[in-house]
Each structure stands twice: as C-alpha cells, then as structure tokens.
Amino acid sequence: MDNSFKSNSNQLLSSLMEKHNSKTLKKIKFKNLKILVDFISDYKPKSKIKKEEIDILEYLNIINNKKLEKIDKKELLSLEKDYIYPFINRFMKYGFKYKFAWLYIFFFVLVFDLILFSFINIFIPVFSGIYVISAINKEIIAYKENKLW
C-alpha cells in the first residue's frame, strides 16, 4: 500500500491545491498535511502504520469532497480529532505536537513551584521557568518543521 498511499495522497493533495486559494489551504493546514503524508510515506515498517494511512486517505477524501469555504472551525476540528489527532498522539516522539498543549502541564508545575515557595518563602519559579523554556523551544521547532497542530 506504500506506493498506492503515496500516489493517492499526492493526487488528493494536488486536487486540493488546484481547487482552493491559499487562505483556504492555510485553514486546513495544507503544509502540515504534506509533511504528514511524506512522513507516513517514508515510515518503516509499513505494517505498523496501515491504520494511519487509511485514516489520512479518508480525511483527505472528506476534505476534497467538502466545500472548504463554507466549512466552519468546529467541523474542521471534529474531522482533525477523528483522523489526525490519533496520528499525532502516536508519533509525538518524531516531533509532532499540539499547539499550546504544554500549557496544561505548566499549571501543575506552577502549583509545585508555589508549594515550594510556601516552604522557603522566596518565590523563584525554578521548575516552571525551566519547563516553559523547554516547552516553547519544542513548540518553535515543531512549528518550523510544520509538525505543529
């Protein structure tokens, strides 16, 4: 399925590119989709990524058959949640990230810093500062590589 996946997905992507303007393509994160398709095409062993191939092809088919100018953000997020996010969850170790996902963990780390503050009476956000710098750095890298969702 590797060659058929690559050819089918590239055909669907080029169809999207021909039909829509750059604003609409940005709305569906076209650059990120291309990176995703390239990653899946190059991933080895192919037997471990069959479900993701099917999900991405199905997502691209749905996107191709809809009027993207009229699609709202809620419906687009629902489609991403069903087809893209499982892939992101599985392949985070390869640099794929969610936008601002680090913020939730930051609040827990900040609470830890506040507990530490209650014991030493000097507020130095050691853990939260280190975490924020690290998380923002990873998010910037993912953004530059078009792996940020």
C-alpha positions as CSV (number, residue, x, y, z in Angstrom):
1,M,0.0,0.0,0.0
2,D,3.0,2.3,0.4
3,N,3.2,3.3,-3.3
4,S,-0.6,3.5,-3.7
5,F,-0.8,5.5,-0.5
6,K,1.8,8.0,-1.7
7,S,0.2,8.3,-5.2
8,N,-3.4,8.5,-3.8
9,S,-2.5,11.1,-1.2
10,N,-0.4,13.2,-3.5
11,Q,-3.3,13.1,-6.0
12,L,-5.7,14.3,-3.3
13,L,-3.3,17.0,-2.1
14,S,-2.8,18.3,-5.6
15,S,-6.5,18.3,-6.2
16,L,-6.9,20.4,-3.0
17,M,-4.2,22.8,-4.2
18,E,-5.9,23.2,-7.6
19,K,-9.4,23.8,-6.2
20,H,-8.7,26.3,-3.4
21,N,-6.9,29.5,-2.7
22,S,-4.0,29.9,-0.2
23,K,-6.3,31.2,2.5
24,T,-8.5,28.1,2.4
25,L,-5.4,25.9,2.3
26,K,-4.0,27.6,5.3
27,K,-7.3,26.9,7.1
28,I,-6.9,23.2,6.7
29,K,-3.2,23.3,7.5
30,F,-2.1,22.2,4.0
31,K,1.6,22.4,4.7
32,N,1.2,20.2,7.8
33,L,-0.8,17.7,5.8
34,K,2.0,17.5,3.2
35,I,4.5,16.8,6.0
36,L,2.2,14.2,7.5
37,V,1.8,12.4,4.1
38,D,5.6,12.5,3.5
39,F,6.3,11.1,7.0
40,I,3.8,8.3,6.5
41,S,5.2,7.5,3.1
42,D,8.8,7.3,4.4
43,Y,7.9,5.4,7.7
44,K,9.2,1.9,8.0
45,P,7.9,-0.8,8.7
46,K,4.8,-0.2,6.7
47,S,2.8,-2.9,8.5
48,K,2.8,-0.8,11.7
49,I,1.3,2.3,10.0
50,K,-1.6,0.8,7.9
51,K,-4.3,2.3,10.1
52,E,-2.8,5.8,9.9
53,E,-2.5,5.5,6.1
54,I,-6.2,4.6,5.9
55,D,-7.2,7.5,8.3
56,I,-5.2,10.1,6.4
57,L,-6.6,9.0,3.0
58,E,-10.1,9.1,4.4
59,Y,-9.5,12.5,5.8
60,L,-8.2,13.8,2.5
61,N,-11.2,12.3,0.7
62,I,-13.6,14.0,3.1
63,I,-11.8,17.4,2.8
64,N,-11.7,17.1,-1.0
65,N,-15.5,16.4,-1.2
66,K,-16.5,19.3,1.1
67,K,-16.8,23.0,0.2
68,L,-13.9,24.3,2.3
69,E,-15.0,27.9,2.0
70,K,-18.2,27.0,3.9
71,I,-16.8,24.6,6.5
72,D,-16.7,26.0,10.0
73,K,-13.9,25.7,12.5
74,K,-15.9,23.3,14.7
75,E,-16.5,20.8,11.9
76,L,-12.9,21.0,10.8
77,L,-11.7,20.4,14.4
78,S,-14.0,17.4,14.6
79,L,-12.5,15.9,11.5
80,E,-9.0,16.5,12.8
81,K,-9.9,15.0,16.1
82,D,-11.2,11.8,14.4
83,Y,-8.4,11.4,11.7
84,I,-5.3,13.5,12.5
85,Y,-5.0,13.6,16.3
86,P,-4.6,9.8,16.8
87,F,-1.7,10.0,14.5
88,I,-0.2,13.0,16.4
89,N,-0.7,11.1,19.7
90,R,1.2,8.1,18.4
91,F,4.1,9.9,16.7
92,M,4.9,12.7,19.1
93,K,8.3,11.2,19.6
94,Y,9.0,12.2,15.9
95,G,8.3,15.9,16.6
96,F,4.6,16.2,16.0
97,K,3.0,18.4,18.6
98,Y,-0.3,20.1,19.6
99,K,-0.3,23.9,19.8
100,F,-0.2,25.1,23.4
101,A,-0.5,21.5,24.9
102,W,2.3,22.4,27.3
103,L,0.1,25.0,28.9
104,Y,-1.9,22.4,30.9
105,I,1.2,20.8,32.4
106,F,2.6,24.2,33.1
107,F,-0.2,24.9,35.6
108,F,0.7,21.8,37.6
109,V,4.3,22.7,37.6
110,L,3.4,26.2,38.7
111,V,1.5,24.8,41.6
112,F,4.6,22.7,42.5
113,D,6.6,25.9,42.5
114,L,4.0,27.6,44.7
115,I,4.2,24.8,47.2
116,L,8.0,25.1,47.2
117,F,7.5,28.8,47.8
118,S,5.4,28.2,50.8
119,F,8.3,26.2,52.4
120,I,11.2,28.6,51.6
121,N,9.3,32.0,51.4
122,I,11.2,33.1,48.3
123,F,9.4,32.8,45.0
124,I,11.8,31.6,42.4
125,P,9.9,29.8,39.6
126,V,12.6,27.3,39.1
127,F,10.7,24.3,37.8
128,S,8.1,26.3,35.9
129,G,10.7,28.5,34.3
130,I,12.7,25.6,33.1
131,Y,9.6,23.8,31.8
132,V,8.3,26.9,30.0
133,I,11.6,27.5,28.2
134,S,11.8,23.8,27.2
135,A,8.2,23.6,26.0
136,I,8.3,26.8,24.0
137,N,11.6,25.7,22.4
138,K,10.0,22.4,21.3
139,E,6.9,24.2,20.0
140,I,9.0,26.5,17.9
141,I,10.9,23.6,16.4
142,A,7.7,21.8,15.6
143,Y,6.3,25.0,14.0
144,K,9.4,25.4,11.8
145,E,9.1,21.8,10.7
146,N,5.3,22.2,10.1
147,K,4.5,19.5,12.7
148,L,2.5,21.7,15.0
149,W,-1.2,21.0,15.1
